[in-house]
Amino acid sequence: MFLETKDKPECFGCDACAQICAKQAISMKEDAEGFRYPVIDESLCINCGMCKNVCPFEHMPEKHEKDKYVFGGYHLNPETRFESTSGGAFSAVVDAFCDENYVVFGAEAKGLVVSHGYITDKCDLGRFRKSKYSQSVIGSSYKDARKFLLEGKKVLFSGTPCQIAGLLSFVGNIKRENLLTVEVICEGVPSPLYVRKLDQHIQKKYGEPIESIDYRFTGKSFLSHGKWDFEGMKIILANNKKVMIKDRWFNPFWSVWLNHLMSRLSCYHCKFTTTGRTADITLGDLWGVHLYCPELYGNNGGSSLVVCNTEKGKRIFQKAQINMFGHELKFEDALKYQGPMRKTISENSERAAFMADLESNMDYQAINKKWAKKPTIKLLFQKYVWGNRQKIFMWNLKRKIMKKEVNKHA
Ligand SMILES: Cc1cc2nc3c(=O)[nH]c(=O)nc-3n(C[C@H](O)[C@H](O)[C@H](O)COP(=O)(O)OP(=O)(O)OC[C@H]3O[C@@H](n4cnc5c(N)ncnc54)[C@H](O)[C@@H]3O)c2cc1C
């Protein structure tokens, strides 16, 4: 049975209830759409109420609304930056926080499965870099984090905002001074069924399953523009041979997902798409960079938006900043281009019909033919022709202005 009277839109799938249950009466099970929900084994449940107490949907941890420090920029090490999704701010924060006796939690992918894990050596950080567009399985991470805090270790926990809220509910006030929470800006998680259909398609076409997916590949190739904001996708097959890359406008995954056809139901009722945040630090893409701070666009490797929500977050990020190129931004400017910090996505009225197709025998190609939108000529012109010219014009203009300013103060 799904956690008593709860409706699906009221469950973020954060796992906190399953982990707090002393009787192991709750397990997380996939529904037909591929999203995980808590299921109670009535024979083990003793009605202690712990699962309800820890649920962040019912008891939202404190949100930090005021006195933010907002930064835009990218990691000074080009390798780190290209290995990251946005501008590599996550790596800079990890470096600043983790001196000794530390543990870092994050999401990693093994094949198509995304789950949370931890590392005790920063050299292994590559496991957590890059956004995996699937809700990660928290597993025993909250319990592990609490154990490490009780042992006196410094814990950096990263994840989506609902996962951070689940963690904060779970650990309560235990050794909070040693805990740094880092969330990614999130506008929802897509159904894993879609990527499984993609895998079936790949296997049929190439005879090999998918080994890994880089959803935000920034390398250049025949099919990819090699730009962070063009969101190329690189798929590596099990035989390590076939690699396919497409810019975002031609990739049906982005079209279907960003049309809000296949997000988890709770994402349409998300309580975290506000300026008040529960995490110490919020990380995202510096969308709008070419419009309001083009000097931070750099050479296509990506740019990060960093919002420090607490004093602890600010203190750590001040240290992290030595590894970043960039500067302070106005929160209002950043907000204009960050929908998920202002409003919740709306459920597409055709979601149920789309999900029915996804759950049926319809294959990947048929689904995309029916549901994915092709880019219009106007869009392609804007992105590949006009957009570039406009960007180059804006960079040059800003650079000239900045140079003049620097010379004036020299
Ligand atoms: C599902 C999802 C949706 C997102 N939506 C937006 C958005 O709408 N707007 C925006 O500006 N940014 C969004 N982001 C955040 C953005 O893509 C980058 O993750 C973020 O800017 C950090 O990039 P980075 O270069 O600093 O570091 P990276 O090294 O790329 O950081 C990786 C970080 O992301 C975490 N992470 C990766 N995959 C997952 C996952 N599946 N679940 C939980 N945590 C994960 C890792 O634990 C690590 O903390 C989203 C990320 C995810 C995972």
The ligand as an SDF file (V2000), in Angstrom:
LIG
                    3D

 53 58  0  0  0  0  0  0  0  0999 V2000
   17.6530   16.6460  -12.4490 C   0  0  0  0  0  0  0  0  0  0  0  0
   18.3810   17.9580  -12.5410 C   0  0  0  0  0  0  0  0  0  0  0  0
   17.7010   19.0930  -13.0130 C   0  0  0  0  0  0  0  0  0  0  0  0
   18.3490   20.3180  -13.1090 C   0  0  0  0  0  0  0  0  0  0  0  0
   17.6790   21.4200  -13.5580 N   0  0  0  0  0  0  0  0  0  0  0  0
   18.3020   22.6120  -13.6100 C   0  0  0  0  0  0  0  0  0  0  0  0
   17.6090   23.7940  -14.0490 C   0  0  0  0  0  0  0  0  0  0  0  0
   16.4470   23.7200  -14.4010 O   0  0  0  0  0  0  0  0  0  0  0  0
   18.2860   24.9730  -14.0670 N   0  0  0  0  0  0  0  0  0  0  0  0
   19.5980   25.0680  -13.6860 C   0  0  0  0  0  0  0  0  0  0  0  0
   20.1480   26.1590  -13.7150 O   0  0  0  0  0  0  0  0  0  0  0  0
   20.2750   23.9750  -13.2560 N   0  0  0  0  0  0  0  0  0  0  0  0
   19.6660   22.7650  -13.2170 C   0  0  0  0  0  0  0  0  0  0  0  0
   20.3530   21.6550  -12.7720 N   0  0  0  0  0  0  0  0  0  0  0  0
   21.7020   21.8530  -12.1970 C   0  0  0  0  0  0  0  0  0  0  0  0
   22.8360   21.8800  -13.1970 C   0  0  0  0  0  0  0  0  0  0  0  0
   22.5650   20.9770  -14.2710 O   0  0  0  0  0  0  0  0  0  0  0  0
   24.1650   21.4690  -12.5280 C   0  0  0  0  0  0  0  0  0  0  0  0
   24.0010   20.2540  -11.8560 O   0  0  0  0  0  0  0  0  0  0  0  0
   24.6290   22.4050  -11.4810 C   0  0  0  0  0  0  0  0  0  0  0  0
   24.7080   23.6740  -12.0540 O   0  0  0  0  0  0  0  0  0  0  0  0
   25.9840   21.9800  -10.9300 C   0  0  0  0  0  0  0  0  0  0  0  0
   26.9290   21.9980  -11.9430 O   0  0  0  0  0  0  0  0  0  0  0  0
   28.4820   22.1620  -11.6620 P   0  0  0  0  0  0  0  0  0  0  0  0
   29.1470   22.4890  -12.9540 O   0  0  0  0  0  0  0  0  0  0  0  0
   28.7290   23.0840  -10.5130 O   0  0  0  0  0  0  0  0  0  0  0  0
   28.9850   20.7750  -11.1320 O   0  0  0  0  0  0  0  0  0  0  0  0
   28.8740   19.2530  -11.5250 P   0  0  0  0  0  0  0  0  0  0  0  0
   30.1680   18.6470  -11.1370 O   0  0  0  0  0  0  0  0  0  0  0  0
   28.3410   18.9950  -12.8480 O   0  0  0  0  0  0  0  0  0  0  0  0
   27.8290   18.8700  -10.3740 O   0  0  0  0  0  0  0  0  0  0  0  0
   27.2330   17.7120  -10.2100 C   0  0  0  0  0  0  0  0  0  0  0  0
   26.3310   17.8930   -8.9950 C   0  0  0  0  0  0  0  0  0  0  0  0
   25.0440   17.5200   -9.3710 O   0  0  0  0  0  0  0  0  0  0  0  0
   24.5840   16.4990   -8.4950 C   0  0  0  0  0  0  0  0  0  0  0  0
   23.7320   15.6370   -9.3050 N   0  0  0  0  0  0  0  0  0  0  0  0
   23.9640   15.1610  -10.5420 C   0  0  0  0  0  0  0  0  0  0  0  0
   22.9420   14.4070  -10.9430 N   0  0  0  0  0  0  0  0  0  0  0  0
   22.0530   14.3740   -9.9390 C   0  0  0  0  0  0  0  0  0  0  0  0
   20.8050   13.7290   -9.7320 C   0  0  0  0  0  0  0  0  0  0  0  0
   20.2500   12.9570  -10.6530 N   0  0  0  0  0  0  0  0  0  0  0  0
   20.1760   13.9110   -8.5520 N   0  0  0  0  0  0  0  0  0  0  0  0
   20.7270   14.6790   -7.5840 C   0  0  0  0  0  0  0  0  0  0  0  0
   21.9000   15.3340   -7.7170 N   0  0  0  0  0  0  0  0  0  0  0  0
   22.5470   15.1840   -8.8880 C   0  0  0  0  0  0  0  0  0  0  0  0
   25.8490   15.8060   -7.9930 C   0  0  0  0  0  0  0  0  0  0  0  0
   25.6150   15.1510   -6.7820 O   0  0  0  0  0  0  0  0  0  0  0  0
   26.7660   17.0070   -7.8440 C   0  0  0  0  0  0  0  0  0  0  0  0
   26.4570   17.6820   -6.6610 O   0  0  0  0  0  0  0  0  0  0  0  0
   19.7160   20.4110  -12.7080 C   0  0  0  0  0  0  0  0  0  0  0  0
   20.3930   19.2740  -12.2530 C   0  0  0  0  0  0  0  0  0  0  0  0
   19.7430   18.0560  -12.1640 C   0  0  0  0  0  0  0  0  0  0  0  0
   20.4930   16.8470  -11.6530 C   0  0  0  0  0  0  0  0  0  0  0  0
  1  2  1  0
  2  3  1  0
  2 52  2  0
  3  4  2  0
  4  5  1  0
  4 50  1  0
  5  6  2  0
  6  7  1  0
  6 13  1  0
  7  8  2  0
  7  9  1  0
  9 10  1  0
 10 11  2  0
 10 12  1  0
 12 13  2  0
 13 14  1  0
 14 15  1  0
 14 50  1  0
 15 16  1  0
 16 17  1  0
 16 18  1  0
 18 19  1  0
 18 20  1  0
 20 21  1  0
 20 22  1  0
 22 23  1  0
 23 24  1  0
 24 25  2  0
 24 26  1  0
 24 27  1  0
 27 28  1  0
 28 29  2  0
 28 30  1  0
 28 31  1  0
 31 32  1  0
 32 33  1  0
 33 34  1  0
 33 48  1  0
 34 35  1  0
 35 36  1  0
 35 46  1  0
 36 37  1  0
 36 45  1  0
 37 38  2  0
 38 39  1  0
 39 40  1  0
 39 45  2  0
 40 41  1  0
 40 42  2  0
 42 43  1  0
 43 44  2  0
 44 45  1  0
 46 47  1  0
 46 48  1  0
 48 49  1  0
 50 51  2  0
 51 52  1  0
 52 53  1  0
M  END
$$$$
